[in-house]
Amino acid sequence: MIPSSAGYCGHSAHVEMSLWVDGAELLIAQMGHDFLILEAPVDFPPGPARISLTVDANHSEWGVFLPDGITAGKKRVQLDTLTETPPGTPNPVE
């Protein structure tokens, strides 16, 4: 345990995670290597999507493929990572 007199100042990163599918933004509650947990899933068929991740002031995005799509009421979503963004995949932040 670190005593309060040690002058320790903690830091909590500000993190925002979103999945963009067909122009819709879905908030991500948790992200793993090959899956997401969505806060409020809605129905989407299998297809391309983009993940938008901001940690403090550092922003990045990448394309993914949803092999099983998204089912309303099912928060876990399977992912396949894309090596490049397929044509027609929306870029939410330009």
Secondary structure, DSSP 8 states (H G I E B T S, - for coil): ---GGG--------EEEEEEETTEEEEEEEE-SSEEEESS---B-SEEEEEEEEETTEEEEEEEEETT-B-TT--EEE-EE-SS--TT---S--
